[in-house]
Amino acid sequence: MKMTDVAGLFAEFAEKLSFPSYFGHNWYGLVDCLDDLHGSWHGKRSVVVVVEDADDLVEKEFFPLFIALLCEAAERANLSLDADNLPRSRPPFPLHFVFFLARFDMREIAGLLSLRDDLLIRESDGRLLVWSELSD
């Protein structure tokens, strides 16, 4: 896995998802490019990002922030909201993230992510579901 640090994470997402050249290799640039995946440059397709062997990511200090920002990007895309949480003229599109873990228990991950007040967390059918609650 190339996502051993923040720079590697940005590079991996940019490469695998064919981010445009304006991607700024920062957290909000990541959210913007994920939110723009439905644009003409990406074929206007639904997107599911699968991260295999994600255990090493969980151990990184930036993991809770990373998850929160993925949730923010997904919520905006799924509801077709702009950065100010206002409706867009484009239709919503599915954007989801799946992480496969081998070493961590769901309760450990839930405990780690529960430190953020902008995330909602629920266990369902053996999976941990995490989403953001966009502020008004």
N, CA, C and O of each residue as an XYZ file, in Angstrom:
544
protein
N       0.844     -1.173      0.000
C       0.000      0.000      0.000
C       0.886      1.232      0.000
O       1.836      1.324      0.778
N       0.580      2.160     -0.857
C       1.363      3.384     -0.981
C       0.904      4.465     -0.012
O       1.573      5.490      0.119
N      -0.203      4.266      0.658
C      -0.772      5.300      1.512
C      -0.206      5.220      2.928
O      -0.956      5.085      3.895
N       1.103      5.304      3.043
C       1.755      5.212      4.341
C       1.926      6.571      5.004
O       2.244      6.650      6.190
N       1.716      7.634      4.247
C       1.731      8.987      4.793
C       0.748      9.824      3.985
O       0.185      9.350      2.999
N       0.546     11.059      4.401
C      -0.447     11.911      3.752
C      -0.111     12.132      2.275
O      -0.999     12.069      1.424
N       1.152     12.388      1.967
C       1.550     12.615      0.567
C       1.274     11.373     -0.274
O       0.795     11.487     -1.402
N       1.568     10.192      0.260
C       1.299      8.949     -0.458
C      -0.187      8.713     -0.660
O      -0.610      8.207     -1.699
N      -0.971      9.080      0.334
C      -2.429      8.950      0.219
C      -2.949      9.831     -0.914
O      -3.719      9.371     -1.757
N      -2.528     11.096     -0.933
C      -2.961     12.000     -2.000
C      -2.525     11.489     -3.369
O      -3.306     11.514     -4.320
N      -1.285     11.028     -3.471
C      -0.770     10.525     -4.746
C      -1.540      9.304     -5.216
O      -1.846      9.183     -6.402
N      -1.858      8.395     -4.298
C      -2.598      7.175     -4.655
C      -4.017      7.504     -5.139
O      -4.472      6.962     -6.147
N      -4.698      8.376     -4.433
C      -6.043      8.770     -4.859
C      -5.991      9.469     -6.213
O      -6.801      9.188     -7.096
N      -5.027     10.387     -6.372
C      -4.912     11.116     -7.639
C      -4.658     10.166     -8.800
O      -5.240     10.324     -9.873
N      -3.787      9.176     -8.590
C      -3.458      8.236     -9.659
C      -4.624      7.292     -9.960
O      -5.027      7.145    -11.114
N      -5.154      6.663     -8.932
C      -6.193      5.645     -9.149
C      -7.500      6.230     -9.651
O      -8.222      5.576    -10.404
N      -7.812      7.447     -9.247
C      -9.079      8.058     -9.654
C      -8.909      9.085    -10.765
O      -9.861      9.775    -11.129
N      -7.702      9.183    -11.300
C      -7.414     10.100    -12.412
C      -7.857     11.529    -12.113
O      -8.567     12.155    -12.900
N      -7.421     12.031    -10.956
C      -7.754     13.405    -10.603
C      -7.174     14.348    -11.650
O      -6.139     14.053    -12.247
N      -7.827     15.470    -11.873
C      -7.313     16.453    -12.834
C      -6.035     17.127    -12.302
O      -5.714     17.031    -11.117
N      -5.336     17.792    -13.183
C      -4.051     18.400    -12.827
C      -4.175     19.490    -11.770
O      -3.181     19.825    -11.126
N      -5.355     20.050    -11.573
C      -5.503     21.112    -10.578
C      -5.600     20.584     -9.137
O      -5.689     21.380     -8.202
N      -5.583     19.258     -8.945
C      -5.628     18.709     -7.589
C      -4.461     19.256     -6.783
O      -3.308     19.124     -7.191
N      -4.753     19.871     -5.638
C      -3.738     20.559     -4.849
C      -2.983     19.702     -3.851
O      -2.166     20.226     -3.094
N      -3.231     18.390     -3.827
C      -2.546     17.490     -2.899
C      -2.646     17.981     -1.452
O      -1.658     18.041     -0.720
N      -3.885     18.330     -1.070
C      -4.192     18.700      0.303
C      -5.580     18.154      0.634
O      -6.283     17.667     -0.252
N      -5.975     18.234      1.901
C      -7.233     17.615      2.335
C      -8.445     18.171      1.604
O      -9.290     17.407      1.139
N      -8.538     19.483      1.499
C      -9.720     20.044      0.856
C      -9.685     19.865     -0.646
O     -10.733     19.801     -1.289
N      -8.493     19.782     -1.213
C      -8.383     19.422     -2.627
C      -8.889     18.001     -2.862
O      -9.517     17.721     -3.884
N      -8.615     17.109     -1.915
C      -9.117     15.730     -2.013
C     -10.641     15.723     -2.012
O     -11.263     15.060     -2.842
N     -11.245     16.462     -1.079
C     -12.707     16.537     -1.014
C     -13.260     17.112     -2.315
O     -14.225     16.583     -2.867
N     -12.655     18.189     -2.806
C     -13.135     18.819     -4.037
C     -13.071     17.860     -5.219
O     -14.034     17.756     -5.978
N     -11.957     17.159     -5.386
C     -11.824     16.243     -6.527
C     -12.749     15.041     -6.391
O     -13.301     14.568     -7.385
N     -12.923     14.544     -5.175
C     -13.877     13.434     -4.986
C     -15.290     13.899     -5.295
O     -16.072     13.171     -5.906
N     -15.609     15.097     -4.876
C     -16.928     15.663     -5.122
C     -17.153     15.944     -6.607
O     -18.292     15.960     -7.073
N     -16.073     16.163     -7.344
C     -16.168     16.454     -8.778
C     -16.092     15.203     -9.654
O     -16.092     15.320    -10.879
N     -16.029     14.024     -9.064
C     -15.883     12.804     -9.863
C     -17.013     12.594    -10.858
O     -16.853     11.865    -11.837
N     -18.123     13.213    -10.620
C     -19.245     13.048    -11.538
C     -19.151     14.004    -12.722
O     -20.022     14.010    -13.592
N     -18.112     14.796    -12.753
C     -17.947     15.755    -13.839
C     -17.586     15.092    -15.159
O     -17.316     13.892    -15.217
N     -17.588     15.882    -16.198
C     -17.335     15.359    -17.539
C     -15.953     14.724    -17.663
O     -15.767     13.805    -18.460
N     -14.983     15.202    -16.885
C     -13.624     14.654    -16.961
C     -13.544     13.231    -16.445
O     -12.558     12.539    -16.699
N     -14.575     12.773    -15.716
C     -14.521     11.420    -15.146
C     -15.617     10.510    -15.687
O     -15.780      9.397    -15.186
N     -16.350     10.930    -16.662
C     -17.323     10.057    -17.302
C     -18.688     10.020    -16.651
O     -19.533      9.224    -17.060
N     -18.934     10.848    -15.657
C     -20.247     10.933    -15.009
C     -20.752      9.572    -14.545
O     -21.917      9.233    -14.750
N     -19.864      8.789    -13.914
C     -20.221      7.446    -13.434
C     -20.327      7.425    -11.923
O     -19.747      8.264    -11.233
N     -21.079      6.452    -11.416
C     -21.088      6.195     -9.981
C     -19.711      5.666     -9.590
O     -19.029      5.043    -10.404
N     -19.301      5.914     -8.339
C     -17.956      5.548     -7.917
C     -18.002      4.827     -6.569
O     -18.659      5.279     -5.631
N     -17.301      3.708     -6.490
C     -17.042      3.022     -5.231
C     -15.530      2.863     -5.140
O     -14.905      2.263     -6.014
N     -14.952      3.404     -4.079
C     -13.522      3.298     -3.854
C     -13.306      2.194     -2.825
O     -13.841      2.256     -1.717
N     -12.526      1.192     -3.191
C     -12.242      0.064     -2.307
C     -10.779      0.166     -1.872
O      -9.872      0.241     -2.700
N     -10.576      0.168     -0.568
C      -9.226      0.204     -0.010
C      -8.979     -1.135      0.669
O      -9.544     -1.424      1.724
N      -8.135     -1.940      0.058
C      -7.797     -3.247      0.621
C      -6.629     -3.102      1.585
O      -5.833     -2.169      1.478
N      -6.537     -4.038      2.529
C      -5.435     -4.022      3.513
C      -5.284     -2.653      4.163
O      -4.190     -2.090      4.208
N      -6.378     -2.134      4.658
C      -6.401     -0.768      5.189
C      -5.953     -0.674      6.646
O      -6.010      0.404      7.237
N      -5.510     -1.781      7.233
C      -5.121     -1.765      8.643
C      -4.032     -0.732      8.941
O      -4.089     -0.060      9.971
N      -3.053     -0.599      8.065
C      -1.976      0.363      8.309
C      -2.497      1.800      8.336
O      -1.960      2.644      9.053
N      -3.538      2.074      7.558
C      -4.128      3.413      7.570
C      -4.746      3.741      8.918
O      -4.645      4.870      9.398
N      -5.388      2.747      9.529
C      -6.058      2.966     10.811
C      -5.067      3.446     11.859
O      -5.425      4.217     12.749
N      -3.849      3.002     11.758
C      -2.826      3.342     12.742
C      -2.233      4.736     12.532
O      -1.460      5.212     13.364
N      -2.584      5.377     11.447
C      -2.033      6.705     11.156
C      -2.801      7.782     11.916
O      -4.015      7.688     12.095
N      -2.085      8.787     12.350
C      -2.695      9.884     13.095
C      -3.796     10.570     12.288
O      -4.775     11.050     12.860
N      -3.642     10.618     10.974
C      -4.595     11.322     10.120
C      -5.843     10.510      9.779
O      -6.742     11.036      9.123
N      -5.930      9.249     10.200
C      -7.035      8.380      9.801
C      -8.419      8.959     10.125
O      -9.267      8.984      9.233
N      -8.694      9.424     11.348
C     -10.043      9.968     11.601
C     -10.391     11.165     10.717
O     -11.520     11.275     10.240
N      -9.429     12.061     10.495
C      -9.668     13.198      9.602
C      -9.942     12.708      8.183
O     -10.864     13.192      7.526
N      -9.153     11.762      7.712
C      -9.322     11.182      6.379
C     -10.737     10.628      6.209
O     -11.402     10.906      5.211
N     -11.185      9.857      7.169
C     -12.534      9.276      7.086
C     -13.595     10.371      7.103
O     -14.561     10.308      6.342
N     -13.427     11.367      7.958
C     -14.398     12.456      8.026
C     -14.500     13.194      6.691
O     -15.596     13.550      6.259
N     -13.369     13.421      6.044
C     -13.390     14.132      4.766
C     -13.941     13.260      3.638
O     -14.595     13.775      2.732
N     -13.688     11.949      3.677
C     -14.315     11.059      2.702
C     -15.833     11.083      2.873
O     -16.576     11.106      1.892
N     -16.276     11.077      4.111
C     -17.714     11.135      4.382
C     -18.316     12.444      3.875
O     -19.408     12.455      3.307
N     -17.605     13.528      4.082
C     -18.081     14.829      3.604
C     -18.213     14.833      2.075
O     -19.224     15.282      1.535
N     -17.195     14.336      1.394
C     -17.235     14.289     -0.076
C     -18.382     13.397     -0.550
O     -19.103     13.751     -1.482
N     -18.547     12.243      0.091
C     -19.615     11.323     -0.309
C     -20.983     11.942     -0.077
O     -21.868     11.833     -0.925
N     -21.159     12.585      1.058
C     -22.460     13.184      1.348
C     -22.797     14.275      0.338
O     -23.933     14.364     -0.129
N     -21.827     15.093      0.006
C     -22.074     16.145     -0.989
C     -22.428     15.554     -2.345
O     -23.342     16.027     -3.020
N     -21.695     14.516     -2.738
C     -21.966     13.890     -4.036
C     -23.316     13.177     -4.028
O     -24.102     13.307     -4.967
N     -23.576     12.425     -2.963
C     -24.810     11.644     -2.886
C     -26.048     12.521     -2.804
O     -27.121     12.121     -3.254
N     -25.910     13.713     -2.236
C     -27.047     14.629     -2.111
C     -26.999     15.767     -3.113
O     -27.929     16.570     -3.190
N     -25.912     15.843     -3.886
C     -25.690     16.912     -4.856
C     -25.736     18.286     -4.197
O     -26.523     19.156     -4.570
N     -24.855     18.450     -3.192
C     -24.727     19.728     -2.495
C     -23.368     20.339     -2.804
O     -22.389     19.624     -3.014
N     -23.318     21.672     -2.829
C     -22.031     22.330     -3.040
C     -21.328     22.534     -1.699
O     -21.814     22.067     -0.669
N     -20.197     23.222     -1.704
C     -19.403     23.408     -0.489
C     -20.150     24.189      0.588
O     -19.790     24.113      1.762
N     -21.179     24.935      0.207
C     -21.995     25.680      1.168
C     -23.260     24.917      1.541
O     -24.164     25.476      2.161
N     -23.326     23.637      1.162
C     -24.481     22.770      1.428
C     -25.753     23.240      0.731
O     -26.862     23.005      1.211
N     -25.576     23.907     -0.409
C     -26.715     24.330     -1.219
C     -26.890     23.357     -2.378
O     -25.909     22.799     -2.868
N     -28.134     23.145     -2.825
C     -28.360     22.199     -3.933
C     -27.652     22.632     -5.206
O     -27.544     23.820     -5.510
N     -27.172     21.634     -5.944
C     -26.521     21.885     -7.230
C     -27.504     21.648     -8.360
O     -28.580     21.083     -8.167
N     -27.113     22.089     -9.530
C     -27.956     21.870    -10.706
C     -27.778     20.464    -11.271
O     -28.610     20.009    -12.057
N     -26.722     19.777    -10.889
C     -26.481     18.428    -11.385
C     -27.209     17.410    -10.491
O     -27.473     17.676     -9.319
N     -27.521     16.263    -11.055
C     -28.154     15.228    -10.231
C     -27.142     14.621     -9.253
O     -25.938     14.658     -9.504
N     -27.626     14.070     -8.151
C     -26.707     13.387     -7.232
C     -26.108     12.151     -7.893
O     -26.675     11.618     -8.847
N     -24.970     11.699     -7.391
C     -24.396     10.456     -7.883
C     -23.836      9.674     -6.710
O     -23.355     10.258     -5.739
N     -23.898      8.352     -6.800
C     -23.380      7.522     -5.718
C     -21.847      7.597     -5.626
O     -21.137      7.401     -6.613
N     -21.370      7.883     -4.430
C     -19.946      7.881     -4.119
C     -19.808      7.211     -2.760
O     -20.288      7.728     -1.752
N     -19.152      6.064     -2.738
C     -19.018      5.287     -1.508
C     -17.579      4.801     -1.350
O     -16.838      4.684     -2.325
N     -17.201      4.523     -0.104
C     -15.858      4.049      0.221
C     -15.980      2.787      1.057
O     -16.771      2.726      1.998
N     -15.187      1.776      0.704
C     -15.187      0.498      1.417
C     -13.756      0.213      1.846
O     -12.834      0.268      1.032
N     -13.575     -0.088      3.114
C     -12.258     -0.410      3.660
C     -12.278     -1.849      4.153
O     -13.167     -2.240      4.908
N     -11.293     -2.639      3.722
C     -11.140     -4.006      4.199
C     -10.023     -4.049      5.225
O      -8.897     -3.629      4.958
N     -10.351     -4.564      6.401
C      -9.414     -4.625      7.518
C      -9.290     -6.065      8.006
O     -10.266     -6.816      7.994
N      -8.098     -6.445      8.432
C      -7.882     -7.798      8.942
C      -7.567     -7.809     10.431
O      -7.954     -8.741     11.136
N      -6.875     -6.792     10.919
C      -6.382     -6.813     12.294
C      -7.258     -6.080     13.293
O      -7.126     -6.298     14.497
N      -8.136     -5.231     12.831
C      -8.902     -4.398     13.749
C     -10.337     -4.886     13.877
O     -10.959     -5.326     12.910
N     -10.832     -4.795     15.079
C     -12.227     -5.087     15.376
C     -13.052     -3.826     15.089
O     -12.566     -2.707     15.252
N     -14.283     -4.018     14.667
C     -15.143     -2.871     14.368
C     -15.270     -1.927     15.553
O     -15.315     -0.709     15.379
N     -15.326     -2.478     16.743
C     -15.480     -1.628     17.928
C     -14.251     -0.734     18.136
O     -14.380      0.396     18.607
N     -13.075     -1.234     17.790
C     -11.867     -0.402     17.888
C     -11.950      0.781     16.926
O     -11.644      1.919     17.283
N     -12.367      0.486     15.708
C     -12.489      1.540     14.694
C     -13.571      2.533     15.110
O     -13.380      3.745     15.016
N     -14.706      2.012     15.570
C     -15.795      2.884     16.010
C     -15.325      3.792     17.142
O     -15.646      4.981     17.156
N     -14.567      3.244     18.089
C     -14.056      4.048     19.192
C     -13.126      5.145     18.720
O     -13.191      6.275     19.204
N     -12.264      4.817     17.781
C     -11.331      5.791     17.231
C     -12.075      6.913     16.499
O     -11.765      8.092     16.671
N     -13.050      6.531     15.689
C     -13.787      7.526     14.902
C     -14.775      8.319     15.749
O     -15.133      9.441     15.392
N     -15.215      7.753     16.861
C     -16.189      8.450     17.705
C     -15.596      9.673     18.389
O     -16.329     10.472     18.970
N     -14.281      9.828     18.327
C     -13.649     11.017     18.883
C     -13.989     12.264     18.071
O     -13.825     13.387     18.549
N     -14.460     12.063     16.854
C     -14.865     13.188     15.995
C     -16.355     13.432     16.184
O     -17.150     12.493     16.140
N     -16.731     14.665     16.391
C     -18.149     14.961     16.598
C     -18.919     15.164     15.295
O     -20.132     15.368     15.321
N     -18.231     15.110     14.164
C     -18.894     15.284     12.875
C     -19.208     13.964     12.182
O     -19.672     13.962     11.042
N     -18.962     12.841     12.856
C     -19.223     11.531     12.262
C     -20.315     10.795     13.022
O     -20.382     10.842     14.250
N     -21.157     10.125     12.276
C     -22.166      9.235     12.847
C     -21.722      7.816     12.523
O     -21.284      7.537     11.407
N     -21.835      6.914     13.504
C     -21.282      5.568     13.364
C     -22.323      4.551     13.806
O     -22.997      4.731     14.821
N     -22.445      3.469     13.019
C     -23.394      2.411     13.376
C     -22.871      1.080     12.865
O     -22.296      1.009     11.779
N     -23.066      0.041     13.636
C     -22.760     -1.317     13.191
C     -24.031     -1.911     12.590
O     -25.120     -1.750     13.141
N     -23.886     -2.596     11.461
C     -25.025     -3.212     10.795
C     -24.558     -4.423      9.999
O     -23.687     -4.310      9.136
N     -25.128     -5.560     10.288
C     -24.828     -6.794      9.549
C     -23.328     -7.058      9.433
O     -22.842     -7.420      8.361
N     -22.606     -6.882     10.514
C     -21.184     -7.174     10.513
C     -20.317     -6.126      9.834
O     -19.137     -6.364      9.574
N     -20.899     -4.969      9.548
C     -20.148     -3.876      8.915
C     -20.248     -2.632      9.776
O     -21.209     -2.451     10.523
N     -19.264     -1.797      9.664
C     -19.279     -0.510     10.355
C     -19.654      0.541      9.323
O     -18.957      0.702      8.321
N     -20.727      1.245      9.554
C     -21.195      2.302      8.656
C     -20.843      3.643      9.282
O     -21.130      3.887     10.454
N     -20.224      4.503      8.499
C     -19.803      5.816      8.991
C     -20.248      6.849      7.966
O     -20.059      6.670      6.763
N     -20.836      7.923      8.452
C     -21.227      9.001      7.569
C     -21.139     10.310      8.325
O     -21.066     10.336      9.554
N     -21.148     11.399      7.564
C     -21.022     12.710      8.201
C     -22.385     13.340      8.350
O     -23.347     12.994      7.665
N     -22.427     14.261      9.256
C     -23.626     15.066      9.426
C     -23.247     16.464      9.023
O     -22.640     17.195      9.806
N     -23.598     16.850      7.805
C     -23.227     18.176      7.323
C     -23.912     19.242      8.157
O     -25.097     19.141      8.475
N     -23.159     20.249      8.501
C     -23.729     21.334      9.310
C     -24.604     22.224      8.447
O     -24.439     22.297      7.229
N     -25.526     22.890      9.095
C     -26.435     23.787      8.383
C     -25.769     25.103      8.071
O     -26.390     25.981      7.472
